[in-house]
Amino acid sequence: MTAKMVVEGVTKRFGDVSALGPCSVQVQPNEFLCVIGPSGCGKTTLLRILAGLVPPDEGRVWVDGEQVRGPRPEVAMVFQHFGLLPWKTVWDNVAYGLRLQGRPKAEIQERVPKFIELMGLRGFEHKYPYQLSGGMQQRVGIARALAVDPEVLLMDEPFGALDAQTREFMQEELLRVWRTQRKTVVFVTHSIDEAILLGDRIVVLSSRPGRVREVLSVDIPRPRSGDRVRGLPRFHELRHRLWELLRAEAEVVR
């Protein structure tokens, strides 16, 4: 199978701080790849490099065989802190990416309601972000990303700011949407449980500068739900292995 994305020897420095790499990994078409690692290991930096928002100092990133040299229309990103425009309504926030791409008005009018419906936001089209809960704001962010019909969806701890109950609900919602949309997803998280529930594979990064320490396959059948998955012996085996890896990296930092 030809990889959808290839990260080849990528490094990134900020001043005298080496943040990432060298880092190499491949992402397969329609794969849900989770990335986990200690705080400060370069997870967000890696995601921004994949999105073309930050250039690597060394190495290259490829999407469908083409080198990433800047933002690409087939790659969309969902940020941890929602990234909504507070002066725009839900409808206009979802339409924002389409307008930036210069899509025809008729296409925007057709696509925006579809993704508002998909993310369970019907009835809130004319609300502003401050009138929504955190979970609903993140739904708007995901709807905005999906509306441009990306082939690759990059998600930077999108549920990190949510309370535990809302986070579990949003995990279930994301799995539901992914089953219907089947995008290639790269999902950064600090949560071991979340990575196992969502991912096909989990990339574990080392402490800074982040390198690929190990890649684990999540051989748990889909469809998955939180309650069912957490009761499986394989879940606990994977969780134990991930905890061992992360604890070892934390000890390196000390």
N, C-alpha and C positions, 0 to 999 in steps of 0.2 A: 504494500500500500504506500502510495506517495504521500509524504507528510504535508499537512496544510500549512504549518509554520515550522521553521527551522531556526533555532537560536544557535549560533556558531561562534564559540569563543568570545562571548560578549563580556566586556569589562566597562566599569564606570567609576570615575573618581570625581570627588567634589573637593577642590583644593588639594590638601595633603591627605585627605581621607579616601581610602579605597572602599567604595560602597558595594561593589558587585564584581564577581568573576575572578578568573574566567569562568563563564557559565555557558553550558551547551545543553540543549534539550530539543526534542521534536514533539510536535502536537499533531495528532492525527485528525483527519476530517471527521466532524461531528462528535469529536471527543469532548468529554467534560473533564478537564485537567485541573486539579486543585494544587495550589502552591502553598506550602506552610514552612515556617522557620522561625528562629528567634527574632525578637524585636530588633530592628536596625540592620537586618541581614540583606536588605536590598530588594525585598519583594515588590514594593510599590515602584521602585526604580526600574526593575525588570519589566513590569507591566507598562510603564510609560515608554520604555524603549520599544516594546512590542507595538504600542500604539503609534509610534513615530513622533511622539511628543518631545522626546529627549534623545539625542544621538548618542550612540555608544562611543567610548574612547577607542576601543579596539573591538574587533569582531564584527559580525554581520547578522542581520535578521532577514529571513526570506518568508514571503507569503506567496504560495502557489508558484514558487520558482522565481519570483521577482523580489529584488532587494528593497527593503523598507528604507526610504530616505526622508520620510515625512508622513504626516497623517494620510490615511488611505480611506476612500469611501466605503470599502467593504469591511472595515474594522471599526467597531464602536466600543466606547468605554463607559462603564457605570462606576461612579465615584462613591467613596464611603459616606461623604457628607452631602449626598443627594445632588448637589450642583444645580439646583433649580433656580430659575430667575424669579425673584420674589415679586416683581411687578407684573408678571405674566400669569394668566390663568392656567389651569391644568391643560386645557385644550391648546393654548398657545405654547406651553412648555413642551408638550408632546410634538407639536408641529415644528419646533425650533430647528431641529437638525435637518428636516426636509427643506425648510426655507433656506438654510445656509447652503445646501447643495443645489439650490435653484430649481427644485422640482416644480412642475406645473401646478397651478392652483387647483385644478381638477383632481390631480393625484393626491394632493395634500388633503383635500376635502374627503376623499375616499379612504385614505389610509388612517388618518388620525382617529376617527370613530372606531375603526376596527381594533386598534391597539388599546384604546381606552376601554373597550368592552373586554378584550382579552385579559387585561390586568384588573378587572373588577372595579373600574372607576366610573362607570356610567352613573349619571346623576350628579357628578362632581366636576363636570366640564368647566363650569364658570367659577369655581372656587380658586382661591389663591393659596400658595403653599402654607402660609401661616394659619390657614383655616383647616389644615389637614394634620392627621397624626403622623408620627415618624414613619410608620409602616406604609401609609398611603403616599407619603412623599417619595419613598423609595420605589413604590409601584410606578409613580409618574416617571422617575428616572429610567426605570427599565423599559417602560412603554416608549419613551423618547428614543432610547437606543434601538429598540426593535423596529420602530416605525421606519427607519431608513433601510431596513432589510439587510443588515450586515451579514457577512459570512462568518465573521469572528466577533465574539462578544467577550470583552475583557472586563472583569469585575473586581474592583479593589475593596475587599472587605465590605461589601454592600450592606450587610446586616449588623455590622459591628456596633453601631450606635443605637440599636434597638433593644428593648427589654426582652427578657428570655422568652416569654410567651409569644410575642410578636415575631421574634426571630425564628422560632420553630414553625410558625404559620407561614412566614415568607419562604422558608426553605421548601416547604411542601408546594407552595405556589410556583416557585422557580422550577422545581422538578416537573410540575404539570405543564408549564409553558415550554420547557425544553423538550418534553416528549412530543409536542405538536410542532415546534419550530425547528428542532434538530440543528441548532447552530453549533459551531465549534466554540467552546467556552474555556477560557482560562480564568480561574477563580482564586483570588488570594484570600486567605483566611488565617486567623490565629487559633481557630477552634479545631481540635482533633476530631471531635464528634461530627462537626459540620463537613469536614473534608471527606470523612468516610461515607457519610450519608449521600453526599452529592457526587463524588468523583468516580470516574472510571479508573484513573490513576492519580497518585499523589506524589508530587515532587517535594522532597524535603531539602531545604537549603541549609547550608552551614552558617555559623556565625560570620559576621562581617570580616572580609568581603564575601558575599554570598556565592557559594558554589553548590553544585548539585551533589548532595551527600548520598542520597538514595532515591530511587523511584519505586513506589509500591503499587502493585495492581490491586484494585478493590474488586475481588472476585465474589461479589455479592449480587445475586440476580436482581434485575429490575423488572417491574416497577418497585420502588422502595418507599417505605414510610418510616418515620422516626421511631415509632413504638416497636414495629416489627424488626427493624434492623438492629436496634440496640439490644434486643434479646438474643441475637445470634452469637454462637461461639466465635465465628470468624470476625465479627465486629470487635470482640474483646481481644482477640489475637492481634488484629491490626492496631487497635488502640494502644495496646501494650508496647508494640514495636515502635510506633510513632512517639510515644512518651519516652521510651529509652533513647531514641535518637535526639529528641529535643532537649532532654535533660543533659545528655552528654555535651551538646553544643552550649547549653547554658553554663556548664561547668568550665568550658573553655574560656568563656567571657570573663568569669570570675578570676 
